[in-house]
């Protein structure tokens, strides 16, 4: 893509060898110039090391990375040419080619050196020995050659593999038989038609993107192969070079395929990724392309992202990653558009008539071409600015998902003209709102608006959050991607394919007439992130102003604003408060105010949780949301049959469980026995357990020898397991029924820790006759517990043995997982007294460190704390757990005891450790 004189940027303090001076004496002299060098290596390692150091220093001085990538390529050219003569390969009919990235003249510090030795005939024994010596030397000096040795016939056979064909398209002759110069390209042209090559490369790109979740916004992106990575630039070259027969990307500008601005945008983004790649290679000393958490902070610093005085702790790395994501989106967008442009302008005209897309008139400004929309003439957007928004509305109305590339190019230019005058135009405002009301393909339309500048220019605040990420494991997407994904999930609530996943939410959403209210709340709920302050309050103000400016009623505007302000209210209440307490639900209902607010908030919350992190939504959270919604709705509707206190809720649960018992064939359960057992289990049990689990527990208890009776003194505790895939794949539900004891929680957590089982949910309940009814949902990383009876038996026996031993449990020591090492989460502990249960609720927020629950259990045991219930929540790298606690006599804890407990927990959780969360 450019030429560069290596010596002009002071990268080679001493010439290594040259074509003219390569003699045995010259090479030996070079080797002996450094007495520390092994003569057999010819001084090459020191020379390469100096080259790399000079490249790094030049980058620090501000030399463009494009020059440096090319300069290293030229330095390797010089080395390989010299070695070609040194090993007397010039006396054969071989030609030495640089291929792949090296063929393009792009070499980072530790990039593979792709080379091809090509000959007309098979390589003879003498030449083969010389090649072996060359390869051995390259490995010995620290290069990693990807060498292919082929005859022309071998090349024809190998090029049937499109990856090899791609590398051969980049072939650049370094030295040797000039008659072979054009042969690699000729081989590819013979093996692949333009259409076949285009199809195989685009299919490869799609498969590659799927390996990276089909998004540019991965938390730890591969800057080479992920969507928006360097490969997306390479594919433009591969498919176009096959047809235009050009060597450089800039040549496509001269072919009028690529515009100067598009080339500049690609070049800038490519240079940015090259610079990241350089620093990754510097940090790791290898060909590393994954921008892992391990490197993000250091690379950001190397790239010049400095902390400012008022910055939050992660502000610099977040700014760096925001710029990376913006570059990635730009590359991905251009790559998609240009490859489609190639298809439409080169391949499509050559198709048989029956395969070409048919054109249909939509109106005077737009046509439908196949499954795409196209402007009727190139002046549409200039003459009719409102057609920018009209086009997207038509796409929804006509069910069109894609846009022709010549229209996209014009759209990108036209979007730059969207200013305040454009935004204040009533016609434009009506069209924008009409787009949000039209649900068909709304996500895809907004995605295209975002990629081509329409959305960010129409809502400038949205442009500010484009590419904005939070440096944590919880928020999987940038703010703009999360927002659009949320809107996509809202649409899924109308799709029959997802009804089974979201039965109640789907029913509610479909009854909401003004769906644009929720779409607008989705657009604004996170729009003020990254500015400092409360983003929900700032977003509320902007949402109301936007809605009123667009002619919406005050009632609608304030509903959008209320949803924006309170979009976290329902999830925080359900996950962090005891919603089995009627008082908690009553307070929540007072904040919500009416059923309309509740319906909208419930739908928005479920969509928001699903769009934040795909692993966040599970049956446990779905149950919490549904329970809070149902209880709140009954209060707001003043339902006379609704349970309004603890006793009513207990009765309702028992009634529902009995109804389920009567509707199934339960030969092993007698109704009278069931009711007697339930009377012994206590009120707390029916407040916290769901009817399905109550029936499972009941059958297990009634079929187990009675525990604690003189006639069954040796009866062991009951431990039963079953599959529980709603929370996670390979999740296991474990129910423990035994006599209560002080160390029960601690030893249970220790056993889970010893067997490398992670706790996803815990319900710890003491029955009225001092029996523990503990239910856990565990994640089994090995995936064997469900299918291996020996593992199940080992878990049961370990628990039973541990219950008999009152000694302090021994913890298993393990390293903190790699990703967690790069996050700092301040440990915070707070206590709140719950009048209804006469217990304290302890809230713990800390790093989701290995052995967390086992450590907490150990402290509880040491401090003589009784655990009555627990709620386990993991949000990325954060653990947010709640414990309902008292002293060992079921009495509330004094202020001194709470202070001592807090101090002991802080000492345990903040001490040096490398132990696994139980």
Secondary structure as the mmCIF struct_conf table of DSSP 4:
data_model
#
loop_
_struct_conf.conf_type_id
_struct_conf.id
_struct_conf.beg_label_comp_id
_struct_conf.beg_label_asym_id
_struct_conf.beg_label_seq_id
_struct_conf.end_label_comp_id
_struct_conf.end_label_asym_id
_struct_conf.end_label_seq_id
HELX_RH_3T_P HELX_RH_3T_P1 UNK A 6 UNK A 9
TURN_TY1_P TURN_TY1_P1 UNK A 10 UNK A 10
BEND BEND1 UNK A 13 UNK A 14
TURN_TY1_P TURN_TY1_P2 UNK A 19 UNK A 21
HELX_RH_AL_P HELX_RH_AL_P1 UNK A 24 UNK A 32
TURN_TY1_P TURN_TY1_P3 UNK A 33 UNK A 33
BEND BEND2 UNK A 34 UNK A 34
TURN_TY1_P TURN_TY1_P4 UNK A 35 UNK A 36
BEND BEND3 UNK A 37 UNK A 37
HELX_RH_3T_P HELX_RH_3T_P2 UNK A 39 UNK A 41
TURN_TY1_P TURN_TY1_P5 UNK A 42 UNK A 43
HELX_RH_AL_P HELX_RH_AL_P2 UNK A 44 UNK A 60
TURN_TY1_P TURN_TY1_P6 UNK A 61 UNK A 62
HELX_RH_AL_P HELX_RH_AL_P3 UNK A 65 UNK A 86
TURN_TY1_P TURN_TY1_P7 UNK A 87 UNK A 88
HELX_RH_3T_P HELX_RH_3T_P3 UNK A 89 UNK A 91
BEND BEND4 UNK A 92 UNK A 93
STRN STRN1 UNK A 95 UNK A 98
HELX_RH_AL_P HELX_RH_AL_P4 UNK A 100 UNK A 103
TURN_TY1_P TURN_TY1_P8 UNK A 104 UNK A 105
TURN_TY1_P TURN_TY1_P9 UNK A 109 UNK A 110
STRN STRN2 UNK A 113 UNK A 119
BEND BEND5 UNK A 120 UNK A 121
HELX_RH_AL_P HELX_RH_AL_P5 UNK A 125 UNK A 140
TURN_TY1_P TURN_TY1_P10 UNK A 141 UNK A 142
STRN STRN3 UNK A 145 UNK A 151
HELX_RH_AL_P HELX_RH_AL_P6 UNK A 152 UNK A 158
TURN_TY1_P TURN_TY1_P11 UNK A 159 UNK A 160
BEND BEND6 UNK A 161 UNK A 161
HELX_RH_AL_P HELX_RH_AL_P7 UNK A 162 UNK A 169
TURN_TY1_P TURN_TY1_P12 UNK A 170 UNK A 170
STRN STRN4 UNK A 172 UNK A 176
HELX_RH_3T_P HELX_RH_3T_P4 UNK A 178 UNK A 180
TURN_TY1_P TURN_TY1_P13 UNK A 181 UNK A 182
HELX_RH_AL_P HELX_RH_AL_P8 UNK A 183 UNK A 191
HELX_RH_AL_P HELX_RH_AL_P9 UNK A 194 UNK A 211
TURN_TY1_P TURN_TY1_P14 UNK A 212 UNK A 214
BEND BEND7 UNK A 216 UNK A 216
TURN_TY1_P TURN_TY1_P15 UNK A 219 UNK A 220
STRN STRN5 UNK A 222 UNK A 222
TURN_TY1_P TURN_TY1_P16 UNK A 223 UNK A 225
BEND BEND8 UNK A 226 UNK A 226
TURN_TY1_P TURN_TY1_P17 UNK A 227 UNK A 228
BEND BEND9 UNK A 229 UNK A 229
HELX_RH_AL_P HELX_RH_AL_P10 UNK A 230 UNK A 244
BEND BEND10 UNK A 247 UNK A 248
TURN_TY1_P TURN_TY1_P18 UNK A 249 UNK A 250
HELX_RH_AL_P HELX_RH_AL_P11 UNK A 251 UNK A 254
TURN_TY1_P TURN_TY1_P19 UNK A 255 UNK A 256
BEND BEND11 UNK A 257 UNK A 258
HELX_RH_AL_P HELX_RH_AL_P12 UNK A 260 UNK A 284
BEND BEND12 UNK A 285 UNK A 286
STRN STRN6 UNK A 290 UNK A 290
HELX_RH_AL_P HELX_RH_AL_P13 UNK A 293 UNK A 302
TURN_TY1_P TURN_TY1_P20 UNK A 303 UNK A 304
TURN_TY1_P TURN_TY1_P21 UNK A 309 UNK A 310
TURN_TY1_P TURN_TY1_P22 UNK A 313 UNK A 314
HELX_RH_AL_P HELX_RH_AL_P14 UNK A 315 UNK A 342
HELX_RH_PI_P HELX_RH_PI_P1 UNK A 343 UNK A 347
HELX_RH_3T_P HELX_RH_3T_P5 UNK A 348 UNK A 350
BEND BEND13 UNK A 351 UNK A 351
HELX_RH_3T_P HELX_RH_3T_P6 UNK A 353 UNK A 355
BEND BEND14 UNK A 356 UNK A 356
HELX_LH_PP_P HELX_LH_PP_P1 UNK A 357 UNK A 358
STRN STRN7 UNK A 359 UNK A 361
BEND BEND15 UNK A 363 UNK A 365
STRN STRN8 UNK A 366 UNK A 369
TURN_TY1_P TURN_TY1_P23 UNK A 370 UNK A 371
STRN STRN9 UNK A 372 UNK A 375
BEND BEND16 UNK A 376 UNK A 377
TURN_TY1_P TURN_TY1_P24 UNK A 378 UNK A 379
HELX_RH_AL_P HELX_RH_AL_P15 UNK A 380 UNK A 383
TURN_TY1_P TURN_TY1_P25 UNK A 385 UNK A 386
HELX_RH_AL_P HELX_RH_AL_P16 UNK A 387 UNK A 398
TURN_TY1_P TURN_TY1_P26 UNK A 399 UNK A 399
STRN STRN10 UNK A 402 UNK A 403
HELX_RH_AL_P HELX_RH_AL_P17 UNK A 405 UNK A 415
TURN_TY1_P TURN_TY1_P27 UNK A 416 UNK A 417
HELX_RH_AL_P HELX_RH_AL_P18 UNK A 420 UNK A 424
HELX_RH_AL_P HELX_RH_AL_P19 UNK A 426 UNK A 437
TURN_TY1_P TURN_TY1_P28 UNK A 440 UNK A 441
HELX_RH_AL_P HELX_RH_AL_P20 UNK A 442 UNK A 451
TURN_TY1_P TURN_TY1_P29 UNK A 452 UNK A 453
HELX_RH_AL_P HELX_RH_AL_P21 UNK A 454 UNK A 458
BEND BEND17 UNK A 459 UNK A 459
HELX_RH_AL_P HELX_RH_AL_P22 UNK A 460 UNK A 464
TURN_TY1_P TURN_TY1_P30 UNK A 465 UNK A 467
BEND BEND18 UNK A 471 UNK A 474
BEND BEND19 UNK A 477 UNK A 477
HELX_RH_AL_P HELX_RH_AL_P23 UNK A 479 UNK A 492
TURN_TY1_P TURN_TY1_P31 UNK A 493 UNK A 494
HELX_RH_3T_P HELX_RH_3T_P7 UNK A 496 UNK A 498
TURN_TY1_P TURN_TY1_P32 UNK A 499 UNK A 501
BEND BEND20 UNK A 502 UNK A 502
HELX_RH_AL_P HELX_RH_AL_P24 UNK A 503 UNK A 511
BEND BEND21 UNK A 513 UNK A 513
HELX_RH_AL_P HELX_RH_AL_P25 UNK A 515 UNK A 524
TURN_TY1_P TURN_TY1_P33 UNK A 525 UNK A 530
BEND BEND22 UNK A 531 UNK A 533
HELX_RH_AL_P HELX_RH_AL_P26 UNK A 535 UNK A 549
TURN_TY1_P TURN_TY1_P34 UNK A 550 UNK A 551
HELX_RH_AL_P HELX_RH_AL_P27 UNK A 554 UNK A 565
TURN_TY1_P TURN_TY1_P35 UNK A 566 UNK A 568
HELX_RH_AL_P HELX_RH_AL_P28 UNK A 569 UNK A 576
BEND BEND23 UNK A 577 UNK A 577
TURN_TY1_P TURN_TY1_P36 UNK A 579 UNK A 580
BEND BEND24 UNK A 581 UNK A 581
HELX_RH_AL_P HELX_RH_AL_P29 UNK A 582 UNK A 592
BEND BEND25 UNK A 594 UNK A 594
HELX_RH_AL_P HELX_RH_AL_P30 UNK A 595 UNK A 612
TURN_TY1_P TURN_TY1_P37 UNK A 614 UNK A 616
HELX_RH_AL_P HELX_RH_AL_P31 UNK A 619 UNK A 636
TURN_TY1_P TURN_TY1_P38 UNK A 637 UNK A 638
TURN_TY1_P TURN_TY1_P39 UNK A 640 UNK A 641
BEND BEND26 UNK A 642 UNK A 642
BEND BEND27 UNK A 645 UNK A 645
HELX_RH_AL_P HELX_RH_AL_P32 UNK A 646 UNK A 662
TURN_TY1_P TURN_TY1_P40 UNK A 663 UNK A 663
BEND BEND28 UNK A 664 UNK A 664
TURN_TY1_P TURN_TY1_P41 UNK A 667 UNK A 668
HELX_RH_AL_P HELX_RH_AL_P33 UNK A 671 UNK A 681
HELX_RH_AL_P HELX_RH_AL_P34 UNK A 683 UNK A 688
BEND BEND29 UNK A 689 UNK A 689
HELX_RH_AL_P HELX_RH_AL_P35 UNK A 691 UNK A 702
TURN_TY1_P TURN_TY1_P42 UNK A 703 UNK A 703
BEND BEND30 UNK A 704 UNK A 704
HELX_LH_PP_P HELX_LH_PP_P2 UNK A 705 UNK A 706
BEND BEND31 UNK A 707 UNK A 708
HELX_RH_3T_P HELX_RH_3T_P8 UNK A 710 UNK A 712
TURN_TY1_P TURN_TY1_P43 UNK A 713 UNK A 714
HELX_LH_PP_P HELX_LH_PP_P3 UNK A 715 UNK A 717
STRN STRN11 UNK A 718 UNK A 723
TURN_TY1_P TURN_TY1_P44 UNK A 725 UNK A 727
BEND BEND32 UNK A 728 UNK A 728
TURN_TY1_P TURN_TY1_P45 UNK A 729 UNK A 730
STRN STRN12 UNK A 731 UNK A 739
TURN_TY1_P TURN_TY1_P46 UNK A 742 UNK A 743
HELX_RH_AL_P HELX_RH_AL_P36 UNK A 744 UNK A 754
TURN_TY1_P TURN_TY1_P47 UNK A 755 UNK A 756
STRN STRN13 UNK A 757 UNK A 766
TURN_TY1_P TURN_TY1_P48 UNK A 768 UNK A 769
BEND BEND33 UNK A 770 UNK A 770
STRN STRN14 UNK A 771 UNK A 780
TURN_TY1_P TURN_TY1_P49 UNK A 781 UNK A 782
BEND BEND34 UNK A 783 UNK A 783
TURN_TY1_P TURN_TY1_P50 UNK A 785 UNK A 787
HELX_RH_AL_P HELX_RH_AL_P37 UNK A 789 UNK A 804
BEND BEND35 UNK A 807 UNK A 807
HELX_LH_PP_P HELX_LH_PP_P4 UNK A 808 UNK A 813
HELX_LH_PP_P HELX_LH_PP_P5 UNK A 815 UNK A 817
TURN_TY1_P TURN_TY1_P51 UNK A 818 UNK A 818
HELX_RH_3T_P HELX_RH_3T_P9 UNK A 819 UNK A 822
STRN STRN15 UNK A 828 UNK A 834
TURN_TY1_P TURN_TY1_P52 UNK A 835 UNK A 838
STRN STRN16 UNK A 839 UNK A 847
TURN_TY1_P TURN_TY1_P53 UNK A 850 UNK A 851
HELX_RH_AL_P HELX_RH_AL_P38 UNK A 852 UNK A 862
TURN_TY1_P TURN_TY1_P54 UNK A 863 UNK A 864
STRN STRN17 UNK A 865 UNK A 871
STRN STRN18 UNK A 874 UNK A 875
TURN_TY1_P TURN_TY1_P55 UNK A 876 UNK A 877
STRN STRN19 UNK A 878 UNK A 887
TURN_TY1_P TURN_TY1_P56 UNK A 888 UNK A 889
BEND BEND36 UNK A 890 UNK A 890
HELX_LH_PP_P HELX_LH_PP_P6 UNK A 891 UNK A 894
HELX_RH_AL_P HELX_RH_AL_P39 UNK A 895 UNK A 910
BEND BEND37 UNK A 911 UNK A 912
#
